[in-house]
């Protein structure tokens, strides 16, 4: 019977995972860790309100006899205080890894991201888990921190080869509980730019399908990284047509300048200029490894996931 700690338990993936584990026979107890309280209730759940950088978490994890660590906690919405965002995302992750090493936890599952591969013109389509992580510049902190953390995960694995370490790399996660700057973008932008004429394909995965994969990782006890995405993809122009917004050619330099000015003026835009590359170049994920090794199969396609989100936002009927 597993005793599982979940950082970021109050987030949308964390809450979906708690729902999944609530009916999971091999889960004895869950220790939820977050500064944001979860709305979920479960007889298995004990919740503590703590920062993942807090060294005293080690004592809590020891007292709870945790044998499986699921590290989800991460700042998704960009912060203007970039040093604080880095501290939470990277230093917080290092603290969790250090605690796991000191407490002898033998199974660690960490949430990375497909953005960790970087948005580069020469990316193959699709990207497999064997493709190198090429850290994206700090102009997009989220992707940059995910890439940096990947390097720490691999260093940890080299130092602790006996630890089962899973790195989960999802595409954009949407669902009924998702509320972030990416989900708001489709509402706030009056048009959808085709940057320098590019019309890249996007993938989306439902939050419950991500939770299902985490549960399978607990069950299957296999090592390594796994890409996660809903079946199929949608081009930017398709997404624009779905919500009946115009899409047209827009120069990258001009869009980055507008976003840079808006971001640094703390006005209108809640996204940093570096994100423009992720709407220009492909970062499509291959999910065959998860399907073949774990038997994972998403219940929602990319299009179905998008439609659920857009209906929630009132963008489509």
Secondary structure, 3 states (H helix, E strand, C coil): CEEEEEECCCCHHHHHHHHHHHCCCCEEEEEEEECCCCCCCCCCEEEEECCCCCCCHHHHHHHCCCCEEEECCCCCCCCCCHHHHHHHHHHHHHHHHHHHHHHCCCEEEEECCHHHHCCCCCCCCCECCCCCCCCCCCCCHHHHHHHHHHHHHHHHHHHCCCCEEEEEEECEEECCCCCCHHHHHHHHCCCEEEECCCCCEECEEEHHHHHHHHHHHHHHCCCEEEEECCCCCEEHHHHHHHCCCCEEEECHHHHHHHHHHHHHCCCCCCCCHHHHHHHCCCCCECCHHHHHHHCCCCCCCHHHHHHHHHHHCCCCC
